[in-house]
Amino acid sequence: MILPAQQIRALCAHLMKPMIYPFHERKTHEPTGMTYGLGPASYDLTLDQELVIGPGKFVLASAAERLSIPNMLQAKVGDKSSWARLGLQAFNTTIDPGFDGFLTLELVNHSSSVLRAARGTPIVMLEFHLLSDPTEHPYAGRYQYQPAEPVPAKVK
């Protein structure tokens, strides 16, 4: 089941540690006119740094919001349609139950133009899926508690 706005809001307000911090009700980012914060059945995250990505290039960026995903949820990263229409793709990664930290975003520019975004610009959306039971194995991997800066792959 995908969580609706009211359940996302409740999880951000009533847990000992908010699921998304800072939490925003639906807002419009000026000057882009893009929305961020709570959506009908998702939450739009913003950039923590300026983004400049050339044609055909891949970059890592960081979301400005800290996540603390409860053990009964899994989140999926999705594209914001305005960015997708400009050629920017966010890799649609999964955020495991139990993840805590700032999300590193994997972005690629499929257009023939340089794409730019200021710090605070809405960049991706999160969709939250309710598990049938809380997981017995919450995330405890190498990216747990990552900082508010892009973290490159930690592979051996």
N, C-alpha and C positions, 0 to 999 in steps of 0.2 A: 504494500500500500504506500502510495506517495502522500506525504504530509501536506495538508492545506495550511494556509497562512496562520490561522488561529492556533494550530498545534506548534508550528515553528515559533510563534511569538511566546507561547506558554513555556516552551523549553528554554527560551532565552531569558525568561523572567523568573522562573520558579526553581531552577536547579541551583545547587550550592555553587556551582561554577557555570556561568552562562555558556550556552552552546556557541553563540556568536557574540564577540565583544570587539568594538562597540556595536550594539544593535541599533538599527534604524528602521523606523516605519518607512513606507514607500516615500521616496523623495526624488526630485528631479535635479540632476547635476547641471549646473550652468558653467560654461556656455554650451555644452554639447546637447542638452535637452534629453540625454539618456537617463533612464530611471535606475535607481539602486535601492538597496534595502529589501524589505519584505515585499514579495510578489504574491500573486494568487495561490501558487503552490511551489514557490521557490524563494531563494534569497540571492540577490545580486551583490557580488563582492566588488571592491574598488582596489585600484593599484596603490601600492605603497611607495612607488618611485616613478620617475618619468620614464616613459617608454618610447624608444625610437627603434624601429625595425625596418630594415631595408627589404626590397623585393626579393622574395625567395629565401629569406633568412629566418633562422630559428633563434629564439631568445628565451631565457628564464626570467621571470618576474615574480614579485611577491604580492600577495593580497594584504591589504591593510588591516583586515579583521582577524582576530585570533579565534581559532576554532577549538572547541572541546566537545567532540562527538560522543554522545552517550553510547553505552554498550548495546542498546536496543535499536540503534540506527546505523545506516550506511548512507553516505552522501555521494553524489555523482556530479562532476564538473561538466557544465554545458556551455556552449557558445551563447553570447548575446547576439541577437539577430542583427542589430545595427553594425556590429563589428564583422560578423560573418558576411554581410553584404558588401563590406569593403575589402574582403579577402583575408581577414584575420581568423585563424582557427586556434582554439584552445584544445589541447589534447584532452579528450573526455575521460579523465582518470577517475578512479574510485577512491574515496576516503573511507578507510576502514573504521568500524566501531572502535572507540577508545582512543582515536587519534587526538592529540593535543598539541597545538602549535600554530604557526603561521603557514599558510599554504603556499608552496612554490608552484607557479603556473608555467606550463610548457606551451609556448606560443609560436606560431609560424605565420608568416605573411605570404599568402599565395598570389597577391596582386603584383602589378608592375610598378606600383608607387610606394614611396616611403610612408609608413604609418607612424603617427605620433600620438601620444596620449600623456597628459599631465598627471602628476600624482593626484590621487583622489578620483580619477575617472573610473566609472563603472567598467568592468572588464569581463567578468564571467558570471554565470549563475550556478547555484547549487540546488540540487533536487535531493530531498531527503526520503529515504525508503525505510519503513518500519520492518524490523525483523520479526518473525513469529515468536521468538524468545530472545532475551538478551544473550549475546554470544558468551561462550565459555572461554574464548581466546581473544580478548581485546588486543588491539594493535599495540605492540611494544617494539617496533622495528627501529631501523637506523635513522628515521626522520622524525621520531617522536621528540617533541619540545623544540622543534627547529625555530630559529629566530626570524625576525621580520626582515629578512633579506633572502634573495634567491639562494637556494642550496643546491649545488650541482649533484649529479648522481654519485652515490657512494657504492661503487662496485669494485670487486677485487679482480 
